[in-house]
Amino acid sequence: MKQIIAKPRLKWILLFLLSLFVISWCLLYGSNINQTDIRYCFMNSFSASPTVSYAQQKYAQNKFSVGPHLLDDIMLSEPKPNASGRSIIFHETSCPNEKLRSRMQYLGSAPINMMDLTAREACAIESAALHNPGFSVFVLFASPAYRDYNNTPPVIEAILSYPNVHLRNLNIWTYAAGTPMYQWLKDGKLFRSSYVLSHLSDFLRYLTLWRWGGTYLDMDVVVLRSLEKLPPNYTGAESTTYLAAGVMNFAPDGFGHEIAEKCLRDFLLNFDGSDWGNNGPGVITRVMNDVCKTANIELMMNAKRCMGFHIMPREAFYAVPWKKWEYFFEAQYLTETLNLLRDSYIAHVWNKHSKQRHVKVGANVAYGILAEKHCPKVYAAAAKSLI
C-alpha cells in the first residue's frame, strides 16, 4: 500500500519540479531573446562593429549603385552639427521590427531597414528647417537606415527640398565611444528597461547635447517661429513641478557643456528602467534643481538664479498640456488651442498619447491648421492623412 501511494506522489513532485524548470527557463531565455532582438534593431553588418571603416561602407554601397544605399554615419561624414551651436537635432529611435513588413527590404540576401518617417515626424523636421534657415537640421537614425534614391517616400522628398536638412545614421555604440556613457551602454542596463525605445531616446538626447551642443527637439512637435534669436542654454517648464526634455538647448562649450556633463552624470547615477519619465524630464529637472538651488519652477525662471540658464515658461513649448492632447485633434477645441499657442515657439502634440489619432488633410482641427502653415510641403505630400 505504501508503494502504491508513493509512486503517484513522486510523479507529481517530479512534474512540479519540471514545471518550475520550464517556467524559469522560459523567463530567462525569453528575456534574453527579447534583449537580443531589440539590440539587433541597432546593428547591421556595418554598425555592429566599430572596426568597419567609412571606406568599407562606401565600397559596399558602390557595389549596389542602383537601389538602397546606407545613409552616411554622423561621426564619419560632413557636415556635422555646427560648433557654434547653430544646429537642430532630431532622433529617430524606433525599431524596424515594429514595421517589419513595410520597412524591411533585402540587399542581396541580407534584410535591411529602409528609411521611413511618418508625416507627423516629417512635419516636425520641415517646420524646424522652414523657420530656421540659418540652422543646420539633422535627423539621426539610431537603427541603421537605407535610402532608395529611386523610390523615396514623398514626405521625405519634401523635407530634403530644404538645403539645411541632413539625414544621417547614428551607430549608438561608436556614438557613445569615448564618452562617460560607453561603459554603461555596454553593461546592457538600457536593454533591460521596461521602456527601451523611450529610454534610448533619453540616452541619446543628453549624449547628443554633450557631443555637439545646439538644440534638441522631439519628433512630435511643430515649430511655429524662429528659434534663432533665443539665448543659448534653455529648456522649458512643463508644469509647476517639472521641467520637460522635449526642447532643450545647450551651448557646445562653457556653461552649456557643463550642464550637459551634469545631465550625463545624473542619467548614469539615477537611471531607472521601470520609470518612464525618470530618465528624460527627470534628469533635467534634478540637474536644474541643483543648479538653481530650488525646486520652485517659478523661481527658476530667474536666469540669474540659475547661473544664466533659461527656464522658459510653459507657454513657450508646452502651452497645451499633455492631459489636453486631444485639443490638437478635435474641431471643438480649435479656437481655444490656437489661442493657447499664440505666444508659443513650438507646439508639442504628445505623440505618446496621440500617435493613433489620424488627421485628414483639410480637417478643421488645430494640428491640421498648424501643419498646413508650418510644414506646407509635407502637408501637400501627405495626400490622405497626417499620422
C-alpha positions, 0 to 999 in steps of 0.5 A: 500500500505504501508503494502504491501511494508513493509512486503517484506522489513522486510523479507529481513532485517530479512534474512540479519540479519540471514545471518550475524548470520550464517556467524559469527557463522560459523567463530567462531565455525569453528575456534574453531573446527579447534583449537580443532582438531589440539590440539587433534593431541597432546593428547591421553588418556595418554598425555592429562593429566599430572596426568597419571603416567609412571606406568599407561602407562606401565600397559596399554601397558602390557595389549596389549603385542602383537601389538602397544605399546606407545613409552616411554615419554622423561621426564619419561624414560632413557636415556635422552639427555646427560648433557654434551651436547653430544646429537642430537635432532630431532622433529617430529611435524606433525599431524596424521590427515594429514595421517589419513588413513595410520597412524591411527590404533585402540587399542581396540576401541580407534584410535591411531597414529602409528609411521611413518617417511618418508625416507627423515626424516629417512635419516636425523636421520641415517646420524646424528647417522652414523657420530656421534657415540659418540652422543646420537640421539633422535627423539621426537614425539610431537603427541603421537606415537605407535610402532608395534614391529611386523610390523615396517616400514623398514626405521625405522628398519634401523635407530634403527640398530644404538645403539645411536638412541632413539625414544621417545614421547614428551607430549608438555604440561608436556614438557613445565611444569615448564618452562617460556613457560607453561603459554603461551602454555596454553593461546592457542596463538600457536593454533591460528597461521596461521602456527601451525605445523611450529610454534610448531616446533619453540616452541619446538626447543628453549624449547628443547635447554633450557631443555637439551642443545646439538644440534638441527637439522631439519628433512630435512637435511643430515649430511655429517661429524662429528659434534663432534669436533665443539665448543659448542654454534653455529648456522649458517648464512643463508644469509647476513641478517639472521641467520637460526634455522635449526642447532643450538647448545647450551651448557646445562649450562653457556653461552649456557643456557643463550642464550637459556633463551634469545631465550625463552624470545624473542619467548614469547615477539615477537611471531607472528602467521601470520609470518612464519619465525618470530618465528624460524630464527627470534628469533635467529637472534634478540637474536644474534643481541643483543648479538653481538651488530650488525646486520652485519652477517659478523661481527658476525662471530667474536666469540669474538664479540659475547661473544664466540658464533659461527656464522658459515658461510653459507657454513657450513649448508646452502651452497645451498640456499633455492631459489636453492632447486631444485639443490638437485633434478635435474641431471643438477645441480649435479656437481655444488651442490656437489661442493657447499657442499664440505666444508659443515657439513650438507646439508639442502634440504628445505623440505618446498619447496621440500617435493613433489619432489620424488627421485628414488633410483639410480637417478643421482641427488645430494640428491640421491648421498648424501643419498646413502653415508650418510644414506646407510641403509635407502637408501637400505630400501627405495626400490622405492623412497626417499620422 
